[in-house]
Amino acid sequence: MNIEINPEIAAKFDELNSWKINRVTSYKKWDKQLENLYNDIDAGLFGEAAKTGTFYTSIKNAKTANPKPTNVDQIVQDIETLIANEE
């Protein structure tokens, strides 16, 4: 079966989800994250000081490089409108 996808709808889905996919691929593997967390705790990094540790900074860098869109509700509404217009 050959399904034809509206490129405009596909682009909106990409806009809605690409930041998540990019973040996930930017995060280090679980074992490395846990090792970083352990090392930070072992070094006594708690409270505000924890924000200087390798665990926090690596996660923050991935989130900063791949921000969540501020207009998620609008993108979802655009997708719904495009789909409704397809029917």
Secondary structure, 3 states (H helix, E strand, C coil): CCCCCCHHHHHHHHHHHHHHHHHHHHCCCHHHHHHHHHHHHHCCCCHHHHHHCHHHHHHHHHHHHCCCCCCHHHHHHHHHHHHHHHC
